[in-house]
């Protein structure tokens, strides 16, 4: 009795936006990579000449996989596929790369609201629920998940202005605040 022939297994996967749960398909579709010879190779092109994917994906071994999509942090998996397994399913929740909202105001003490709240969830892999501080008179920056936001600025004179922004992954948008206390004039501008 000899050793049985190596058993291949099939690999299937799904990738979702970790913030919204939305499946990443179409333009934002994810790509699966396998670590081969010390480098990441797209699974669909990993087979060499005279080799098929079935030759690569053999049960009873350990594998490193990486799932990537544009605008998202990659997710890596180190998996031991048992010799009796004939399929493997990867479910990757990819975290969006945050955008940066910069606030530029020479006036301290103005209240900022994001989507009508003075609290927000920071973007990135280490999300936190944070209070939005008043303007400091210096540049302030906030990492946010990509998406649409309404930014309201309230001045002590009880006047307020609101701007809508579409913050994109890896990009910076700057909200310029021009407040003249004597005239009680408040103006907002967006750059980026």
DRENPA-3360 file (N, C-alpha, C; in nm, 2 decimals, always signed):
BEGIN
1 = XXXXXXXX = +0.08/-0.12/+0.00/+0.00/+0.00/+0.00/+0.09/+0.12/+0.00 ~ +0.06/+0.21/-0.09/+0.14/+0.33/-0.10/+0.05/+0.45/-0.05 ~ +0.11/+0.57/-0.05/+0.04/+0.69/-0.01/-0.06/+0.72/-0.12 ~ -0.18/+0.77/-0.08/-0.28/+0.81/-0.18/-0.23/+0.93/-0.25 ~ -0.28/+0.94/-0.38/-0.25/+1.06/-0.45/-0.29/+1.19/-0.38 ~ -0.22/+1.30/-0.39/-0.26/+1.42/-0.33/-0.40/+1.46/-0.38 ~ -0.48/+1.51/-0.29/-0.62/+1.54/-0.32/-0.63/+1.69/-0.34 ~ -0.68/+1.74/-0.45/-0.69/+1.88/-0.47/-0.82/+1.93/-0.41;
9 = XXXXXXXX = -0.83/+2.06/-0.38/-0.95/+2.11/-0.33/-0.99/+2.24/-0.41 ~ -1.12/+2.27/-0.40/-1.17/+2.39/-0.47/-1.17/+2.51/-0.37 ~ -1.15/+2.63/-0.43/-1.15/+2.75/-0.35/-1.25/+2.84/-0.40 ~ -1.34/+2.89/-0.31/-1.44/+2.99/-0.34/-1.42/+3.10/-0.24 ~ -1.47/+3.22/-0.27/-1.45/+3.33/-0.18/-1.56/+3.44/-0.20 ~ -1.58/+3.52/-0.10/-1.66/+3.64/-0.11/-1.59/+3.75/-0.04 ~ -1.60/+3.87/-0.09/-1.54/+3.99/-0.02/-1.65/+4.09/+0.00 ~ -1.65/+4.15/+0.12/-1.75/+4.25/+0.16/-1.69/+4.37/+0.22;
17 = XXXXXXXX = -1.75/+4.48/+0.21/-1.71/+4.60/+0.27/-1.74/+4.59/+0.42 ~ -1.64/+4.59/+0.51/-1.65/+4.57/+0.65/-1.74/+4.68/+0.72 ~ -1.75/+4.80/+0.66/-1.83/+4.90/+0.72/-1.98/+4.89/+0.68 ~ -2.01/+4.85/+0.56/-2.14/+4.85/+0.51/-2.20/+4.71/+0.49 ~ -2.11/+4.61/+0.48/-2.16/+4.48/+0.45/-2.18/+4.45/+0.31 ~ -2.17/+4.55/+0.22/-2.20/+4.54/+0.08/-2.10/+4.45/+0.02 ~ -2.14/+4.36/-0.07/-2.05/+4.27/-0.14/-1.98/+4.35/-0.25 ~ -1.85/+4.32/-0.25/-1.76/+4.39/-0.35/-1.76/+4.31/-0.48;
25 = XXXXXXXX = -1.83/+4.37/-0.58/-1.84/+4.31/-0.71/-1.82/+4.42/-0.81 ~ -1.82/+4.38/-0.94/-1.80/+4.48/-1.05/-1.67/+4.55/-1.04 ~ -1.67/+4.68/-1.05/-1.55/+4.76/-1.05/-1.47/+4.74/-0.92 ~ -1.54/+4.72/-0.81/-1.47/+4.71/-0.68/-1.45/+4.56/-0.64 ~ -1.46/+4.47/-0.74/-1.44/+4.33/-0.71/-1.30/+4.30/-0.66 ~ -1.30/+4.20/-0.57/-1.17/+4.17/-0.50/-1.10/+4.06/-0.59 ~ -0.97/+4.06/-0.56/-0.88/+3.96/-0.62/-0.81/+3.88/-0.51 ~ -0.80/+3.75/-0.54/-0.74/+3.66/-0.44/-0.60/+3.63/-0.49;
33 = XXXXXXXX = -0.50/+3.64/-0.40/-0.36/+3.60/-0.42/-0.32/+3.49/-0.34 ~ -0.23/+3.41/-0.39/-0.17/+3.30/-0.31/-0.02/+3.33/-0.30 ~ +0.04/+3.30/-0.18/+0.18/+3.32/-0.17/+0.25/+3.20/-0.23 ~ +0.34/+3.23/-0.33/+0.41/+3.13/-0.40/+0.55/+3.17/-0.42 ~ +0.65/+3.09/-0.38/+0.79/+3.13/-0.39/+0.82/+3.26/-0.33 ~ +0.76/+3.29/-0.22/+0.79/+3.41/-0.14/+0.73/+3.54/-0.19 ~ +0.64/+3.53/-0.29/+0.57/+3.65/-0.34/+0.42/+3.62/-0.36 ~ +0.34/+3.73/-0.37/+0.20/+3.72/-0.39/+0.17/+3.71/-0.54;
41 = XXXXXXXX = +0.09/+3.61/-0.58/+0.06/+3.58/-0.72/-0.09/+3.57/-0.73 ~ -0.15/+3.64/-0.82/-0.30/+3.63/-0.84/-0.33/+3.49/-0.86 ~ -0.43/+3.44/-0.79/-0.47/+3.30/-0.80/-0.50/+3.25/-0.94 ~ -0.57/+3.34/-1.01/-0.61/+3.30/-1.15/-0.49/+3.29/-1.24 ~ -0.37/+3.34/-1.21/-0.26/+3.33/-1.29/-0.14/+3.25/-1.22 ~ -0.17/+3.18/-1.11/-0.07/+3.12/-1.03/-0.01/+2.99/-1.09 ~ -0.09/+2.93/-1.18/-0.04/+2.80/-1.24/+0.07/+2.83/-1.34 ~ +0.17/+2.76/-1.33/+0.28/+2.77/-1.43/+0.26/+2.68/-1.55;
49 = XXXXXXXX = +0.35/+2.69/-1.64/+0.33/+2.60/-1.76/+0.32/+2.45/-1.72 ~ +0.24/+2.38/-1.79/+0.21/+2.24/-1.76/+0.16/+2.22/-1.62 ~ +0.09/+2.31/-1.56/+0.03/+2.30/-1.43/-0.11/+2.36/-1.43 ~ -0.19/+2.30/-1.35/-0.33/+2.36/-1.33/-0.35/+2.40/-1.19 ~ -0.46/+2.47/-1.16/-0.49/+2.52/-1.03/-0.50/+2.39/-0.94 ~ -0.55/+2.28/-0.99/-0.57/+2.16/-0.91/-0.43/+2.11/-0.86 ~ -0.33/+2.14/-0.94/-0.19/+2.09/-0.90/-0.14/+2.18/-0.78 ~ -0.19/+2.30/-0.78/-0.14/+2.40/-0.67/-0.22/+2.38/-0.54;
57 = XXXXXXXX = -0.35/+2.37/-0.55/-0.44/+2.36/-0.43/-0.45/+2.21/-0.39 ~ -0.36/+2.17/-0.31/-0.36/+2.03/-0.27/-0.38/+2.02/-0.12 ~ -0.48/+1.94/-0.08/-0.52/+1.93/+0.06/-0.40/+1.87/+0.14 ~ -0.40/+1.90/+0.27/-0.29/+1.85/+0.36/-0.18/+1.94/+0.37 ~ -0.19/+2.06/+0.32/-0.08/+2.16/+0.32/-0.13/+2.29/+0.38 ~ -0.04/+2.38/+0.42/-0.07/+2.52/+0.47/-0.05/+2.62/+0.35 ~ -0.14/+2.72/+0.35/-0.14/+2.82/+0.25/-0.16/+2.96/+0.31 ~ -0.10/+3.05/+0.23/-0.12/+3.20/+0.27/-0.20/+3.26/+0.15;
65 = XXXXXXXX = -0.31/+3.32/+0.18/-0.40/+3.38/+0.08/-0.41/+3.53/+0.12 ~ -0.43/+3.61/+0.02/-0.45/+3.76/+0.04/-0.56/+3.80/-0.05 ~ -0.66/+3.88/+0.01/-0.77/+3.93/-0.07/-0.75/+4.08/-0.08 ~ -0.76/+4.14/-0.20/-0.74/+4.28/-0.22/-0.85/+4.33/-0.31 ~ -0.89/+4.46/-0.28/-0.98/+4.54/-0.37/-0.94/+4.68/-0.36 ~ -0.95/+4.75/-0.47/-0.92/+4.89/-0.47/-0.99/+4.97/-0.37 ~ -0.92/+5.06/-0.29/-0.98/+5.14/-0.19/-1.00/+5.07/-0.06 ~ -0.94/+4.95/-0.04/-0.96/+4.87/+0.08/-0.82/+4.82/+0.13;
73 = XXXXXXXX = -0.81/+4.81/+0.26/-0.70/+4.74/+0.32/-0.70/+4.59/+0.28 ~ -0.59/+4.53/+0.25/-0.59/+4.39/+0.21/-0.61/+4.30/+0.34 ~ -0.66/+4.18/+0.32/-0.69/+4.09/+0.43/-0.61/+3.96/+0.40 ~ -0.53/+3.92/+0.49/-0.45/+3.80/+0.47/-0.50/+3.68/+0.56 ~ -0.49/+3.56/+0.50/-0.53/+3.44/+0.57/-0.41/+3.34/+0.57 ~ -0.38/+3.28/+0.68/-0.29/+3.16/+0.68/-0.38/+3.04/+0.72 ~ -0.39/+2.95/+0.63/-0.48/+2.84/+0.65/-0.42/+2.70/+0.63 ~ -0.44/+2.61/+0.72/-0.40/+2.47/+0.70/-0.52/+2.40/+0.64;
81 = XXXXXXXX = -0.51/+2.34/+0.52/-0.61/+2.27/+0.46/-0.59/+2.12/+0.50 ~ -0.68/+2.06/+0.57/-0.67/+1.92/+0.61/-0.68/+1.83/+0.49 ~ -0.62/+1.71/+0.51/-0.61/+1.62/+0.40/-0.74/+1.57/+0.35 ~ -0.84/+1.57/+0.44/-0.98/+1.52/+0.40/-1.06/+1.63/+0.33 ~ -1.02/+1.76/+0.34/-1.10/+1.87/+0.28/-1.10/+1.87/+0.13 ~ -1.21/+1.90/+0.07/-1.22/+1.91/-0.07/-1.26/+2.05/-0.12 ~ -1.29/+2.13/-0.02/-1.32/+2.27/-0.06/-1.28/+2.37/+0.05 ~ -1.26/+2.49/+0.02/-1.22/+2.60/+0.11/-1.30/+2.72/+0.07;
89 = XXXXXXXX = -1.36/+2.79/+0.17/-1.43/+2.91/+0.14/-1.37/+3.02/+0.22 ~ -1.32/+3.13/+0.16/-1.27/+3.25/+0.22/-1.38/+3.36/+0.23 ~ -1.40/+3.41/+0.34/-1.50/+3.52/+0.35/-1.42/+3.64/+0.41 ~ -1.39/+3.74/+0.32/-1.31/+3.85/+0.36/-1.39/+3.98/+0.38 ~ -1.38/+4.03/+0.50/-1.44/+4.16/+0.53/-1.33/+4.26/+0.52 ~ -1.33/+4.34/+0.41/-1.23/+4.44/+0.38/-1.26/+4.57/+0.44 ~ -1.17/+4.63/+0.51/-1.19/+4.76/+0.57/-1.15/+4.87/+0.47 ~ -1.25/+4.97/+0.45/-1.22/+5.07/+0.35/-1.10/+5.16/+0.40;
97 = XXXXXXXX = -1.01/+5.20/+0.30/-0.91/+5.29/+0.33/-0.98/+5.43/+0.36 ~ -0.95/+5.49/+0.47/-1.02/+5.61/+0.50/-0.98/+5.73/+0.42 ~ -1.07/+5.83/+0.41/-1.03/+5.96/+0.36/-1.00/+6.05/+0.47 ~ -0.95/+6.17/+0.44/-0.92/+6.27/+0.55/-1.00/+6.39/+0.52 ~ -1.07/+6.43/+0.63/-1.14/+6.56/+0.63/-1.06/+6.66/+0.71 ~ -1.01/+6.76/+0.64/-0.92/+6.86/+0.71/-1.01/+6.98/+0.73 ~ -1.00/+7.04/+0.85/-1.07/+7.17/+0.88/-0.97/+7.28/+0.89 ~ -0.99/+7.38/+0.81/-0.90/+7.50/+0.82/-0.98/+7.62/+0.86;
105 = XXXXXXXX = -0.95/+7.66/+0.98/-1.02/+7.78/+1.04/-0.93/+7.86/+1.12 ~ -0.93/+7.99/+1.10/-0.85/+8.08/+1.19/-0.92/+8.11/+1.32 ~ -1.04/+8.08/+1.33/-1.13/+8.11/+1.45/-1.14/+7.99/+1.53 ~ -1.11/+8.00/+1.66/-1.13/+7.89/+1.76/-1.28/+7.90/+1.81 ~ -1.33/+7.79/+1.86/-1.46/+7.79/+1.93/-1.58/+7.77/+1.85 ~ -1.56/+7.74/+1.72/-1.68/+7.71/+1.63/-1.72/+7.56/+1.65 ~ -1.85/+7.54/+1.66/-1.89/+7.40/+1.67/-1.91/+7.33/+1.54 ~ -1.86/+7.21/+1.53/-1.87/+7.12/+1.41/-1.96/+7.01/+1.43;
113 = XXXXXXXX = -2.05/+6.98/+1.34/-2.14/+6.87/+1.34/-2.11/+6.79/+1.21 ~ -2.11/+6.66/+1.22/-2.10/+6.57/+1.11/-2.22/+6.49/+1.10 ~ -2.30/+6.50/+0.99/-2.43/+6.44/+0.97/-2.51/+6.46/+1.10 ~ -2.51/+6.59/+1.14/-2.60/+6.64/+1.25/-2.56/+6.58/+1.38 ~ -2.44/+6.54/+1.40/-2.39/+6.49/+1.53/-2.26/+6.54/+1.56 ~ -2.23/+6.56/+1.69/-2.10/+6.60/+1.73/-2.01/+6.48/+1.77 ~ -2.05/+6.36/+1.73/-1.97/+6.24/+1.74/-1.96/+6.17/+1.61 ~ -1.85/+6.09/+1.59/-1.83/+6.03/+1.46/-1.75/+5.90/+1.48;
121 = XXXXXXXX = -1.76/+5.80/+1.39/-1.68/+5.68/+1.39/-1.56/+5.72/+1.30 ~ -1.44/+5.70/+1.36/-1.32/+5.72/+1.27/-1.31/+5.61/+1.17 ~ -1.23/+5.64/+1.06/-1.21/+5.54/+0.96/-1.09/+5.47/+0.98 ~ -1.07/+5.36/+0.90/-0.95/+5.28/+0.91/-0.97/+5.15/+0.98 ~ -0.86/+5.08/+1.01/-0.87/+4.95/+1.07/-0.90/+4.95/+1.22 ~ -0.86/+5.06/+1.28/-0.89/+5.08/+1.42/-0.99/+5.19/+1.45 ~ -1.12/+5.15/+1.42/-1.23/+5.25/+1.43/-1.26/+5.28/+1.57 ~ -1.28/+5.41/+1.60/-1.32/+5.45/+1.73/-1.44/+5.55/+1.72;
129 = XXXXXXXX = -1.52/+5.55/+1.83/-1.63/+5.65/+1.83/-1.57/+5.77/+1.91 ~ -1.57/+5.89/+1.84/-1.50/+6.01/+1.90/-1.59/+6.13/+1.89 ~ -1.57/+6.22/+1.98/-1.63/+6.35/+1.98/-1.56/+6.44/+1.89 ~ -1.64/+6.52/+1.82/-1.58/+6.62/+1.73/-1.55/+6.75/+1.81 ~ -1.42/+6.79/+1.82/-1.39/+6.91/+1.90/-1.43/+7.03/+1.83 ~ -1.44/+7.14/+1.90/-1.46/+7.27/+1.84/-1.34/+7.31/+1.76 ~ -1.35/+7.40/+1.67/-1.23/+7.45/+1.60/-1.13/+7.51/+1.69 ~ -1.01/+7.49/+1.66/-0.90/+7.54/+1.75/-0.83/+7.66/+1.69;
137 = XXXXXXXX = -0.86/+7.70/+1.57/-0.79/+7.81/+1.51/-0.67/+7.76/+1.43 ~ -0.65/+7.63/+1.44/-0.54/+7.56/+1.36/-0.60/+7.45/+1.28 ~ -0.52/+7.40/+1.19/-0.57/+7.29/+1.10/-0.60/+7.16/+1.19 ~ -0.71/+7.10/+1.16/-0.75/+6.98/+1.23/-0.79/+6.88/+1.12 ~ -0.76/+6.75/+1.15/-0.78/+6.64/+1.05/-0.86/+6.53/+1.12 ~ -0.95/+6.47/+1.04/-1.03/+6.36/+1.09/-1.02/+6.25/+0.98 ~ -0.99/+6.12/+1.02/-1.00/+6.01/+0.93/-1.14/+5.96/+0.93 ~ -1.20/+5.94/+0.82/-1.34/+5.90/+0.81/-1.35/+5.79/+0.70;
145 = XXXXXXXX = -1.45/+5.70/+0.72/-1.48/+5.61/+0.61/-1.52/+5.68/+0.49 ~ -1.49/+5.63/+0.37/-1.54/+5.70/+0.25/-1.69/+5.71/+0.25 ~ -1.75/+5.82/+0.19/-1.89/+5.83/+0.18/-1.93/+5.98/+0.18 ~ -2.06/+6.00/+0.18/-2.12/+6.13/+0.18/-2.14/+6.18/+0.32 ~ -2.10/+6.31/+0.34/-2.12/+6.37/+0.48/-2.17/+6.51/+0.46 ~ -2.26/+6.55/+0.56/-2.30/+6.68/+0.58/-2.22/+6.74/+0.69 ~ -2.15/+6.85/+0.67/-2.07/+6.92/+0.77/-2.14/+7.05/+0.80 ~ -2.18/+7.07/+0.93/-2.24/+7.19/+0.97/-2.14/+7.26/+1.07;
153 = XXXXXXXX = -2.13/+7.39/+1.05/-2.05/+7.48/+1.13/-2.14/+7.58/+1.20 ~ -2.14/+7.58/+1.33/-2.22/+7.67/+1.41/-2.13/+7.78/+1.48 ~ -2.16/+7.90/+1.45/-2.09/+8.01/+1.51/-2.16/+8.06/+1.64 ~ -2.09/+8.12/+1.73/-2.15/+8.17/+1.86/-2.27/+8.26/+1.83 ~ -2.27/+8.33/+1.72/-2.38/+8.42/+1.69/-2.51/+8.34/+1.65 ~ -2.50/+8.21/+1.66/-2.61/+8.12/+1.63/-2.63/+8.11/+1.48 ~ -2.55/+8.17/+1.40/-2.56/+8.14/+1.26/-2.49/+8.01/+1.22 ~ -2.54/+7.94/+1.12/-2.47/+7.82/+1.08/-2.47/+7.80/+0.93;
161 = XXXXXXXX = -2.38/+7.72/+0.89/-2.37/+7.69/+0.74/-2.35/+7.54/+0.73 ~ -2.40/+7.48/+0.63/-2.38/+7.33/+0.60/-2.33/+7.31/+0.46 ~ -2.23/+7.22/+0.45/-2.18/+7.18/+0.32/-2.19/+7.03/+0.31 ~ -2.21/+6.98/+0.19/-2.21/+6.83/+0.17/-2.08/+6.80/+0.10 ~ -2.02/+6.69/+0.14/-1.89/+6.64/+0.08/-1.91/+6.50/+0.04 ~ -1.83/+6.45/-0.06/-1.82/+6.31/-0.09/-1.67/+6.28/-0.07 ~ -1.65/+6.21/+0.04/-1.51/+6.18/+0.08/-1.47/+6.05/+0.02 ~ -1.36/+6.04/-0.05/-1.32/+5.92/-0.12/-1.20/+5.86/-0.05;
169 = XXXXXXXX = -1.19/+5.73/-0.07/-1.08/+5.65/-0.01/-0.94/+5.71/-0.04 ~ -0.86/+5.73/+0.06/-0.73/+5.78/+0.04/-0.71/+5.93/+0.00 ~ -0.82/+6.00/-0.01/-0.82/+6.14/-0.05/-0.84/+6.23/+0.07 ~ -0.80/+6.36/+0.05/-0.82/+6.46/+0.15/-0.91/+6.57/+0.09 ~ -1.01/+6.61/+0.17/-1.09/+6.72/+0.14/-1.07/+6.82/+0.25 ~ -1.06/+6.95/+0.22/-1.04/+7.05/+0.32/-1.16/+7.14/+0.32 ~ -1.22/+7.16/+0.44/-1.32/+7.25/+0.46/-1.26/+7.38/+0.52 ~ -1.27/+7.49/+0.44/-1.22/+7.62/+0.48/-1.34/+7.69/+0.55;
177 = XXXXXXXX = -1.31/+7.75/+0.67/-1.41/+7.82/+0.74/-1.37/+7.96/+0.76 ~ -1.45/+8.06/+0.71/-1.42/+8.20/+0.72/-1.53/+8.26/+0.80 ~ -1.49/+8.30/+0.93/-1.59/+8.36/+1.02/-1.54/+8.49/+1.06 ~ -1.62/+8.59/+1.04/-1.59/+8.73/+1.09/-1.69/+8.76/+1.20 ~ -1.64/+8.76/+1.32/-1.73/+8.78/+1.44/-1.80/+8.91/+1.44 ~ -1.73/+9.02/+1.41/-1.79/+9.15/+1.41/-1.91/+9.16/+1.32 ~ -1.90/+9.10/+1.20/-2.01/+9.11/+1.10/-2.10/+8.99/+1.12 ~ -2.06/+8.89/+1.20/-2.14/+8.77/+1.22/-2.16/+8.70/+1.09;
185 = XXXXXXXX = -2.05/+8.70/+1.01/-2.05/+8.64/+0.87/-1.98/+8.51/+0.88 ~ -2.04/+8.41/+0.83/-1.98/+8.27/+0.82/-1.99/+8.22/+0.68 ~ -1.88/+8.18/+0.63/-1.87/+8.12/+0.49/-1.79/+8.00/+0.49 ~ -1.83/+7.90/+0.41/-1.76/+7.77/+0.40/-1.71/+7.75/+0.26 ~ -1.60/+7.69/+0.24/-1.55/+7.65/+0.11/-1.49/+7.51/+0.12 ~ -1.50/+7.44/+0.01/-1.45/+7.30/+0.00/-1.33/+7.30/-0.10 ~ -1.22/+7.24/-0.07/-1.11/+7.21/-0.16/-1.08/+7.07/-0.15 ~ -1.06/+7.01/-0.27/-1.02/+6.87/-0.28/-1.12/+6.78/-0.35;
% end
